Amino acid sequence: MRIVSIVGLIGFAALANAEIYELPPEGFDVIGSVSTITVRHEDTLIDIARRHGLGYEDIVRANPGVSIWVPGEGTEVVLPTQYVLPPGPREGVVLNLAEYRMYYYPKAKAGEPAYVMTYPISIGRMDWETPLGSTKVIAKARNPTWYPPQSVLDEHEADGDPLPRIVPPGPENPPGAFAMRLGLPGY
């Protein structure tokens, strides 16, 4: 399993959908539980995933044979909201690339229990190498502007889908509503 402490420029558009769990005692690594819900007429698996802090891969793998776009009213859908905490220190931000999930361990206040928040993430394209290692957040941005790298501009141009050199904040902006710049070159 490949685990990193922090990687890349991460967009946090779905922060409101975090799953929050009290940290289990030392030696116990499982949080959450698997549950099911009954699909309403208007639901898609994507809608359900967003409401429950799940990623695309999470919901699809847990529900083989269920249509992503029209799961069907009354269909029972599995919510895979049980996780094994990644090994290592339980502090800061930890990305588990194998499960496309981020774990955030905020500092506990004196006399209060410690918590972990978990979010679905995306790691970009499968053929791009995701850098591994520990780093620090050097800048945070709300509603960031995106400057596509030259390689992405060239690729889109070759496909007949040119991109602007600057993508302002909004729904077409890949980083989403929040971004963190890391202490890794280019990230």
Summary of the structure (lengths in Angstrom):
residues: 187
radius of gyration: 18.3
end to end distance: 22.4
largest distance: 58.4
contacts: 463
relative contact order: 0.25
helix: 16%
strand: 27%
